[in-house]
């Protein structure tokens, strides 16, 4: 999750609430869309991070610890 996504979620929520308070449906809808896009970006970022971690773990498991001691 990035700070940018959190800021966009907050701004979208604020626009959505402002639109609801003033009766401006277009502002409310655009705020909702901005908030949801930021949520999707945050989830995508989290999934990428988890996938990278899993790939890194798999690579470490496949790597042999040490060559056999010849003596």
C-alpha positions in Angstrom: 0.0 0.0 0.0 1.4 3.3 -0.9 0.7 6.6 0.7 -0.5 8.0 -2.6 -3.3 5.4 -2.7 -4.3 6.3 0.9 -4.4 10.0 0.0 -6.5 9.3 -3.1 -8.9 7.2 -1.0 -9.3 10.0 1.5 -9.8 12.6 -1.2 -12.3 10.5 -3.0 -14.2 9.9 0.3 -14.2 13.6 1.0 -15.5 14.4 -2.5 -18.2 11.7 -2.2 -19.4 13.1 1.2 -19.3 16.7 -0.1 -21.3 15.7 -3.1 -23.8 13.9 -0.9 -24.1 16.9 1.4 -24.7 19.4 -1.4 -26.9 17.1 -3.5 -24.3 17.2 -6.3 -24.6 13.6 -7.7 -21.9 14.1 -10.2 -19.4 15.1 -7.5 -20.5 12.2 -5.3 -20.1 9.7 -8.2 -16.7 11.0 -9.1 -15.5 10.8 -5.5 -16.8 7.3 -5.2 -15.0 6.3 -8.4 -11.7 8.0 -7.2 -12.0 6.2 -3.8 -12.7 2.8 -5.4 -9.8 3.2 -7.9 -7.4 3.9 -5.1 -8.7 0.8 -3.2 -8.2 -1.4 -6.3 -4.6 0.1 -6.7 -3.9 -0.6 -3.1 -5.1 -4.3 -3.3 -3.1 -4.7 -6.6 0.0 -3.4 -4.8 -0.5 -5.7 -1.9 -0.9 -8.7 -4.2 2.3 -7.8 -6.1 4.2 -7.6 -2.8 2.9 -11.0 -1.7 3.7 -12.5 -5.1 7.2 -11.2 -5.0 7.7 -12.6 -1.5 6.4 -16.0 -2.6 8.7 -16.0 -5.6 11.7 -15.0 -3.4 10.8 -17.8 -0.9 10.5 -20.4 -3.7 13.9 -19.3 -5.1 15.5 -19.7 -1.7 14.0 -23.1 -1.2 15.3 -24.3 -4.6 18.8 -23.1 -3.9 21.1 -25.8 -2.5 22.5 -24.9 0.9 26.1 -26.1 0.3 27.9 -28.5 -1.9 28.5 -31.9 -0.4 31.7 -32.1 1.6 34.2 -34.2 -0.4 36.1 -35.5 2.6 
